[in-house]
């Protein structure tokens, strides 16, 4: 949206709008986890409300021959169309604060915008990892066709490393050769920051050598769970209709209402490229 149209309505100058937009982008970037290892598809445009997703459920292999042989197409098991939901959070800038900034030529406090961006970013990650029941969208942790590994007790040194190795091996056996990313709940992430028994190195450092796409934590994974993912657009991407935007909505009691919004949906193409680490106690 052309910000010039609403400068006068929100009383923000062009420079203040640029600062506001940058605040929102920076705050979202610091919070987002899924985008650190998932490829982006788009942006597709603000009006786009759904996107096709080709799902490959069965393992495939190439073909070797002398003259080329018959066609050996990589074809999806099925094609589905995913609704692209709108993620948004509103915030208020108070009239007196804006007037004071004008009078003193001081910056406006955009912490409310930063908070709104953070909440949207958390919701984006929740959509990526847990999906959305109202929109019938699967997430990384619950998509049909993923594989799973029941982890051991990570309170014992070396068990976390062994479980990650086993999850990686399960993916390798299905032809998913990496690079891999590991994403953990905060509780499990804390447990890998201890010295690996028999060494002088933290266990996370040994695990990192197996996870070149990175090791991350996110509060949207609940309990004592995690996931190893073979990253790459052939397995999963994030379709973006419109990326983080800030718009002016209305005036209420002389104060100014704004909205941070985006429109995204995860496309899981090969569920078997995902191996969740499950709590043996089912928590």
Secondary structure as UniProt FT lines:
FT   HELIX           3..6
FT   HELIX           7..10
FT   HELIX           14..31
FT   HELIX           34..36
FT   STRAND          39..42
FT   TURN            46..47
FT   STRAND          50..55
FT   STRAND          78..83
FT   STRAND          85..93
FT   HELIX           95..104
FT   HELIX           111..130
FT   TURN            133..136
FT   TURN            140..142
FT   TURN            144..145
FT   STRAND          147..150
FT   TURN            154..155
FT   TURN            157..158
FT   HELIX           159..173
FT   TURN            174..175
FT   STRAND          180..184
FT   HELIX           186..191
FT   TURN            197..198
FT   HELIX           203..208
FT   TURN            209..210
FT   TURN            212..213
FT   STRAND          215..217
FT   TURN            219..220
FT   STRAND          226..230
FT   TURN            233..235
FT   STRAND          236..252
FT   TURN            253..254
FT   STRAND          255..268
FT   HELIX           271..273
FT   STRAND          274..278
FT   TURN            280..281
//
